[in-house]
Amino acid sequence: MGRYIVRTLIALSLLFAQNRADGKTFKEYESDFVSWLKTHHLTFSDAFEYAKRLETYIANDIYILTHNLQESSFKLGHNAFSHLTNEEFRQRFNGFKASDDYLTKRLAQSNVASSTNFQYIDLPESVDWVEKGAVTGVKNQGMCGSCWAFSTTGAIEGATFISSGKLVSLSEQELVDCDHNGDHGCNGGLMDHAFSWISEHDGICSEEDYAYIHSQSLCRSCKPVVSPVAVAIDAGDRSFQFYQSGVYNKTCGTQLDHGVLTVGYGVEDGQKYWKVKNSWGNSWGEKGYIRLSRDQNGRSGQCGIAMVPSYPTASLRNINTKTDILDESLTAPKELLSSASASRCATKEASLIDFTSLVVNPKAPERGRAISLIGKGDVKQDITEGDLKLSVKLGGMEVFGHQSKVCGNTSVPLPLNLGHIYVYGIECPIKQGQKAELKVDVKLPIIALGGNYQVKLAATDSSDSKSLFCIQIALELDSAGSKRASVYEYFA
């Protein structure tokens, strides 16, 4: 049955190939796909999934080529999203909308402002805050719906530069972990809420002090250090997914679903544009930027860019001032029937590290938030180096396997953007009689399937292959999905 499905998908891919203008053979398509997989560090052990993603890649390739053969002010190209359908892409990166009440209120404020008597001045033909040094490098939000945090920090970074002349990269992670002022970490938020939270907490920390980890974790303390404009746009069109260069002038809607940063404007070949910084990494678009057509789509602007702008003010503060330590724990809503636990999968006698304590937090996990395991145990013999095998099962079926070293830290992205596992290994070398500590963070995205997940970590001594430990994390994730009623109105 499986072979029949794979053959069917390959046949569909061949049908796509027959419609290609460049006359590529199927082997050439597959060769391109294999090269793309290597570039983006993806592997598919399951033949069905491989064929499915190859089919999607070919379909997207046809879409890109068809667009680029037309006369257009912008070009499309392959990027890290070429294995995703547009529906999958929108679910993972643009999953939440602003509520009608919020948009109505913001548009009403805009109408009042537009009726006020302003003193008009002559503006320069173009402005680019990147060239002025007011914009940090392009960042990558990963599989966390935190574009609202990146839009917020980007605006404040620019405002800080304008007021002080210093460019400081600010911490999106602090907002993801700590801002509960109507925002929901990796489940989305609003820039206005984030600006209010920063004001109420007397600043925001630098990225150096509070680094981004692509998932939500416990809020911790740091030292706060503290213009472009934070805006929201409709980024759901398929052409937006594969935008590569040029002025994007395609007709798009105003269903705002993504937070970005306007960093300038200009004119190219008589066509006015806004320069916009995104948070999907520098392999997307023009090294992480897009130019949206300006003076298009009336008062709403191209893709709704003029509907809900947010303007921060900022200044640097005394770096020695400390914030209060926030003691918070991650808990799931009572309505969600989720659970998390950890256990040993090898006997105490068979393990060179006896983990006497295995603690999982939270006990009731949520999608989009990190599930953390901390293990502490006694070392029975000297350990210099060890090998680690990690496997992930869903519903009893193995979906991923990975090998690395048990000493030091390992970051393991699961295939198809299914999630991320961070292993903070034991410190080597470690002597007999000392205490060993192991930490594991498991992050499943907000669109994760419900069911039973099993994450197994088995380690052996590199010198004699004796078992160091075997630990299994069991996650029972509710099948109802994330609680849409509480997050639907926020930008992801």
C-alpha positions in Angstrom: 0.0 0.0 0.0 2.8 2.4 0.9 4.7 1.8 -2.3 1.5 2.4 -4.3 1.0 5.8 -2.6 4.6 6.7 -3.2 4.3 5.7 -6.9 1.1 7.8 -7.1 2.7 10.9 -5.7 5.7 10.5 -8.1 3.3 10.2 -11.0 1.7 13.4 -9.9 5.1 15.0 -9.8 5.8 13.9 -13.3 2.5 15.5 -14.4 3.7 18.7 -12.9 7.0 18.3 -14.8 5.2 18.0 -18.2 3.7 21.4 -17.7 7.1 23.1 -16.9 8.3 25.6 -19.4 12.0 24.7 -18.7 11.5 21.0 -19.7 13.2 19.5 -16.6 13.1 15.8 -16.1 11.9 14.2 -12.9 15.5 13.3 -12.0 16.5 16.9 -12.3 13.6 18.0 -10.1 14.6 15.4 -7.5 18.2 16.5 -7.7 17.2 20.1 -7.1 15.1 19.0 -4.1 17.9 17.0 -2.6 20.2 20.0 -2.9 17.5 22.2 -1.3 17.2 19.6 1.6 21.0 19.8 2.2 20.9 23.6 2.2 18.2 23.7 4.8 19.4 20.7 6.8 16.2 18.6 6.4 15.9 14.9 6.1 12.8 12.6 5.6 13.2 9.0 6.8 9.6 8.2 5.8 9.2 7.5 2.0 5.6 8.8 2.0 6.6 12.1 3.6 9.6 12.4 1.3 7.3 12.0 -1.8 4.7 14.3 -0.4 7.3 17.1 0.2 8.9 16.5 -3.2 5.5 16.9 -4.8 4.9 20.2 -2.8 8.3 21.4 -3.8 7.6 20.8 -7.5 4.2 22.5 -7.3 5.8 25.6 -5.6 8.6 25.5 -8.2 6.0 25.7 -11.0 4.2 28.6 -9.2 7.5 30.5 -8.8 8.5 30.0 -12.5 5.0 30.9 -13.8 5.1 34.2 -11.9 8.6 35.1 -12.9 7.7 34.6 -16.6 5.2 37.3 -16.3 5.9 41.0 -16.3 5.9 42.0 -12.7 7.7 44.5 -10.4 8.8 41.7 -8.0 10.3 38.3 -8.3 9.7 35.0 -6.4 12.2 32.4 -5.4 12.8 29.3 -3.4 13.5 29.7 0.4 13.2 27.7 3.6 9.4 27.4 3.1 9.6 25.6 -0.3 8.4 22.2 1.2 5.2 23.8 2.7 1.9 24.4 1.0 0.5 27.9 1.5 -2.0 26.6 4.0 0.7 25.0 6.1 2.8 28.2 5.8 -0.1 30.4 7.0 -0.9 28.1 9.9 2.7 28.1 11.1 3.7 31.8 10.6 0.5 33.9 10.2 -1.9 32.0 12.4 -3.8 34.7 14.3 -5.9 37.7 13.4 -6.6 41.0 15.0 -10.1 41.1 16.5 -12.7 43.3 14.7 -13.1 45.4 17.9 -9.3 46.1 18.0 -9.2 47.1 14.3 -12.3 49.3 14.6 -10.9 51.2 17.6 -7.5 51.7 15.9 -9.1 52.9 12.6 -11.3 55.3 14.5 -8.2 56.8 16.2 -6.6 57.1 12.7 -9.6 58.9 11.4 -9.6 61.4 14.2 -5.9 62.0 13.7 -6.3 62.6 10.0 -9.0 65.2 10.6 -6.7 67.2 12.9 -5.0 70.4 11.5 -1.4 69.4 11.0 1.3 71.7 9.7 2.6 70.0 6.6 6.3 69.9 5.7 8.3 68.8 2.8 9.6 65.3 3.2 12.7 63.8 1.5 12.0 61.5 -1.5 13.4 58.5 0.4 14.4 57.5 3.9 16.3 54.3 4.9 16.9 53.8 8.6 19.0 50.8 7.8 21.5 53.0 6.0 21.4 55.4 9.0 22.4 52.6 11.3 19.1 52.5 13.3 18.2 48.9 12.5 19.7 45.7 13.8 20.4 42.7 11.6 17.5 40.5 10.4 16.4 38.0 13.0 14.5 34.7 12.8 11.4 34.0 14.9 11.5 30.2 14.0 8.5 28.1 14.9 7.3 30.5 17.6 4.4 32.9 16.8 6.4 35.8 18.2 6.5 38.3 15.2 4.7 40.8 17.5 7.8 40.8 19.8 10.2 41.3 16.9 8.2 44.1 15.6 8.1 45.7 19.0 11.9 45.4 19.7 12.7 46.6 16.2 10.7 49.8 16.7 12.3 50.5 20.1 15.8 49.7 18.8 15.3 52.4 16.2 13.8 54.9 18.6 16.7 54.3 21.0 19.2 55.0 18.3 17.4 58.2 17.3 17.4 59.5 20.9 20.9 58.3 22.0 22.9 57.5 18.8 23.5 53.9 20.1 22.1 50.8 18.5 21.3 48.0 21.0 19.7 44.7 20.0 16.8 44.1 22.4 15.4 40.9 23.8 12.4 39.4 22.1 12.7 36.5 24.5 11.9 38.6 27.5 8.6 39.7 25.9 7.8 36.1 25.0 8.5 34.8 28.5 7.3 37.7 30.7 4.8 39.9 28.9 1.3 38.6 30.0 -0.2 42.0 29.4 -2.7 40.6 26.9 0.1 38.8 25.0 0.6 35.1 24.8 4.2 34.3 24.0 4.6 31.9 21.1 0.8 32.0 20.7 0.7 35.6 19.5 0.4 39.1 20.8 0.0 42.8 19.9 2.7 45.4 19.6 0.6 48.0 21.6 0.3 45.6 24.5 4.1 45.0 24.4 4.9 48.7 24.4 2.7 49.1 27.5 4.3 46.2 29.3 7.8 47.6 28.6 6.7 51.0 29.9 5.2 49.5 33.1 8.3 47.4 33.8 10.7 50.3 33.3 12.5 49.0 30.3 13.5 45.9 28.3 16.7 43.9 28.4 19.3 43.5 25.7 19.4 40.4 23.5 22.9 39.7 24.9 21.6 39.4 28.4 18.4 37.5 27.5 18.9 35.6 24.3 16.2 34.2 22.0 15.6 30.4 22.1 12.6 30.0 19.6 10.3 28.9 22.4 8.5 30.1 25.6 10.2 29.5 28.9 10.2 30.7 32.5 10.5 34.5 33.0 13.8 35.4 34.5 15.5 38.6 35.7 17.9 40.8 33.7 19.1 44.4 33.3 16.9 46.6 31.1 18.5 49.0 28.7 15.9 50.7 27.4 12.2 55.8 15.1 11.0 53.2 12.9 7.3 52.2 13.1 5.9 48.8 14.1 3.1 47.8 11.8 0.8 44.8 11.0 0.2 43.5 7.5 -1.7 40.8 5.6 1.1 38.3 4.7 -1.1 35.3 3.8 -0.8 35.3 0.0 1.2 32.5 -1.6 3.4 35.0 -3.4 4.3 36.6 -0.1 5.6 33.2 1.0 8.1 33.1 -1.9 8.9 36.8 -2.3 12.5 37.3 -3.4 13.0 40.8 -4.7 11.4 43.9 -6.2 8.5 46.2 -5.3 5.6 44.0 -4.1 2.5 45.5 -5.8 0.2 42.5 -6.0 -3.3 43.2 -4.8 -3.6 41.8 -1.3 -6.2 42.0 1.5 -6.4 43.6 4.9 -6.8 40.5 7.1 -3.9 41.5 9.4 -2.0 38.5 10.5 1.7 39.4 10.8 3.7 42.0 12.7 6.7 43.6 10.9 8.8 46.8 11.0 8.7 49.7 8.5 12.2 51.0 8.3 12.1 53.4 5.4 10.6 54.4 2.0 11.7 55.3 -1.4 11.1 55.3 -5.2 12.3 52.8 -7.8 11.6 53.4 -11.5 8.8 55.8 -10.5 7.2 53.3 -8.2 7.0 54.4 -4.5 7.5 51.7 -1.8 7.8 51.1 1.9 10.9 49.2 3.1 9.8 46.6 5.6 11.9 44.4 7.9 10.6 40.9 8.4 11.4 38.2 11.1 11.8 35.1 8.9 15.6 35.1 8.5 17.8 36.7 5.9 17.2 33.9 3.3 13.7 35.2 2.7 13.1 38.2 0.4 15.8 40.9 0.0 18.0 39.6 2.8 15.1 39.5 5.2 13.4 42.7 3.8 10.5 43.4 1.5 9.5 46.5 -0.4 5.8 47.1 -0.4 4.1 49.4 -2.9 3.4 52.8 -1.3 0.3 54.9 -2.0 -1.7 51.9 -3.0 -5.0 50.5 -1.6 -6.3 53.8 -0.3 -6.1 54.7 3.5 -5.4 51.0 4.4 -2.2 50.9 2.4 -0.7 47.9 0.6 -1.6 44.7 2.5 -3.1 46.9 5.3 0.3 48.4 6.3 -1.3 51.8 7.2 -4.1 50.4 9.4 -2.5 49.9 12.8 0.9 51.6 13.1 2.5 51.8 16.5 5.0 54.6 17.3 7.3 54.1 20.4 9.6 56.5 22.1 12.8 55.3 23.9 16.0 56.2 25.6 18.9 54.3 27.1 18.8 53.8 30.9 21.4 53.1 33.5 22.7 49.6 32.8 23.3 48.9 36.5 19.6 49.2 37.4 18.1 45.7 38.0 14.6 44.5 37.6 12.7 42.6 40.2 13.0 38.8 39.8 9.7 37.4 38.4 8.7 34.1 39.9 6.4 32.5 37.4 5.5 28.9 36.5 4.1 27.6 33.3 0.6 26.2 33.7 -1.9 25.0 31.2 -5.6 26.0 31.3 -7.6 23.6 33.3 -9.7 22.8 30.2 -6.8 21.1 28.5 -6.3 17.4 29.4 -2.5 17.3 28.9 0.2 15.7 31.0 4.0 15.3 31.1 6.1 12.9 33.0 9.6 11.4 33.0 11.0 8.0 33.9 14.1 5.8 33.6 14.1 3.2 30.8 17.1 1.3 32.2 17.6 -0.2 35.6 19.6 1.6 38.3 22.2 -1.1 38.3 22.7 -0.9 34.5 23.4 2.9 34.5 26.6 4.7 35.2 24.6 7.8 36.2 21.9 7.1 38.7 19.3 9.9 38.3 17.7 10.1 41.7 15.6 13.1 40.7 13.7 13.7 37.5 11.4 16.7 37.5 9.2 17.8 34.6 7.7 21.3 34.4 4.9 22.0 33.7 2.9 18.9 34.5 0.2 20.1 32.1 2.0 21.3 29.0 0.7 23.7 26.4 1.5 24.0 22.7 4.1 26.6 21.9 5.7 26.5 25.4 8.7 24.6 26.5 8.3 21.4 28.5 11.5 21.1 30.7 13.1 18.1 32.3 15.8 18.5 34.9 17.6 15.3 36.0 20.1 15.1 38.8 22.1 12.0 39.7 25.2 10.3 41.1 28.1 9.4 38.9 29.4 5.8 39.4 32.6 6.0 37.4 34.8 8.7 35.7 33.2 9.9 32.4 35.3 11.7 29.8 32.9 11.6 26.8 29.6 10.0 25.9 27.4 9.3 22.9 23.7 10.2 22.9 20.9 8.7 20.9 17.6 10.6 20.8 14.4 9.3 19.4 10.9 10.7 19.2 7.7 8.6 18.9 4.2 9.8 18.2 1.4 7.3 18.9 4.0 4.5 19.2 5.5 5.2 15.8 9.1 6.5 15.6 9.1 9.8 13.7 12.6 11.0 14.3 16.0 9.9 15.4 19.2 11.8 16.1 22.7 11.0 17.4 25.1 13.5 19.1 27.3 13.8 22.2 26.0 13.8 25.7 28.7 16.3 26.9 27.8 19.9 26.0 24.6 21.3 24.5 22.7 20.1 21.5 19.9 21.8 19.5 17.8 19.4 17.6 15.1 20.8 15.1 12.5 18.1 14.3 11.8 17.6 10.6 8.9 19.4 8.9 9.0 22.1 11.6 7.3 19.6 14.0 9.1 21.2 17.0 12.5 21.6 18.7 14.4 19.7 21.4 17.3 21.3 23.3 19.6 19.0 25.3 21.8 20.7 27.9 24.2 17.8 28.5 26.4 16.9 31.5 29.6 18.7 32.0 32.6 16.5 31.0 34.9 15.3 32.2 33.1 14.3 35.4 34.5 12.2 38.3 33.1 9.3 40.2 31.0 10.5 43.2 30.2 13.9 41.6 26.7 15.0 40.8 25.6 15.1 37.2 22.8 17.4 35.9 21.0 17.1 32.6 18.3 19.4 31.3 16.1 18.8 28.3 13.6 21.3 26.8 10.9 20.0 24.4 9.0 22.6 22.4 6.0 21.5 20.3 4.5 24.2 18.0 1.1 25.7 18.6 -0.3 23.5 15.7 1.1 20.2 17.1 -1.0 17.2 16.7 -2.7 15.8 19.8 -1.6 12.4 21.0 1.1 10.6 23.0 4.7 11.8 22.4 7.6 9.8 23.7 11.1 11.4 23.8 13.8 8.8 24.6 17.4 9.7 25.5 19.9 6.9 25.7 23.6 7.6 26.5 26.6 5.4 26.4 30.2 5.9 27.5 32.4 6.5 24.4 35.3 4.4 25.8 33.6 1.2 26.7 30.0 1.5 25.4 28.5 1.0 28.9 25.1 2.6 29.5 25.3 6.0 31.1 21.6 6.5 31.4 18.3 6.0 29.6 15.5 8.5 30.2 12.1 8.7 28.6 9.8 11.8 28.6 6.1 11.0 28.0 3.9 13.9 26.8 0.1 13.4 26.4 -1.1 16.4 24.4 -4.8 17.1 24.2 -6.5 16.5 20.9 -8.7 19.6 21.1 -6.0 21.9 19.8 -4.8 25.1 21.3 -7.4 27.3 22.9 -8.3 29.5 19.9 -10.8 31.6 21.8 -8.0 33.1 23.9 -5.5 33.8 21.2 -7.3 34.4 17.9 -7.0 38.1 18.0 -3.2 38.3 18.2 -0.5 38.5 15.6 1.8 35.5 15.3 
